[in-house]
Each structure stands twice: as C-alpha cells, then as structure tokens.
Amino acid sequence: MEKKIISPTLALIVLLLTIWISFSKLLILNFMIIGITILYFSLSRYWKKLLYFILVPLLPALGSGWAIVVHSSNYKFALLIFSRTYSFAALGLFMATYISLVELLKYFEQHGLSSNVVYGLLVVIQALPRIQYETQMITKSSRLRGIF
C-alpha cells in the first residue's frame, strides 16, 4: 500500500484546480492536468490506477461529449466537456491516492474547523467498512437460510 501524504496545501491546490476547471473554458488546462496525471502515474508505475483512470471516466465523458455534439453541433464545447470529465477524474484519483482524509480532517480540526463537524465525518468514515462487513454477513447468513 502506498504512503499517503498529509498535506493540506496539496488538498487546497486540488480544490482550487477543481473550482478553476469548473468555470474555465481553457482546453489547455484540462489537457495539462490529464497529461500530468498520466505521466505521473506511469512514472510511479501505478498501472492499475492508470488503467482505472483511462477506463472509468470514458463512458461519462463520451456520453457528455456526444450529447453536446448531437444537440448543438459545437465540437469545441463537446471536447471541453469531454476533457473536463477526465480532469475531474484525474484530480479525484490524485486526491484519493495521495491525501489521507482522516489526517486531513484532524489537521483542519487543529486549525479551527469545528470539532463537531470533524468528529461527525470521522465517525462516518470509520463506520463505512464496518457497515459493509455487516451487510456481507447478513447476505451470507440469508443465503445459508435460503432466503436469497
């Protein structure tokens, strides 16, 4: 398992880039984010994550781009939406790979974020694996009894 970086600066950069590409019409920015992500994950030899990055957003990106082309014939805007989908996926993959959400929340609590918000989010984050485990156990026991 790779080491996660506890960097609020990195998280802030990812957040600002996300907001910037949301409202910007710069194709070059989207292609730079996509290119840097592909280059970084290929140099880091995370082939599985690179494959996920290429395949998972493909259908939503094609669907969004195709809808723009069909309804408006604006190819430049369709390419912008297509590349924007991949840019969001790249930033999300980068954040999920290198930023520990638990450590980031603890950092924000130390620097002024309400402890009620932080502990609420931490409870949800810590409870999700347990809920998944319990759901699997219920499904298995139901199958043993012949219910499912």
Secondary structure, DSSP 4 states (H G I P E B T S, - for coil): -PPPB--HHHHHHHHHHHHHHHH---HHHHHHHHHHHHHHHHHTT-HHHHHHHHHTTHHHHHHHHHHHHHHH--HHHHHHHHHHHHHHHHHHHHHHHHB-HHHHHHHHHHTT--HHHHHHHHHHHHHHHHHHHHHHHHHHHHHHHT--
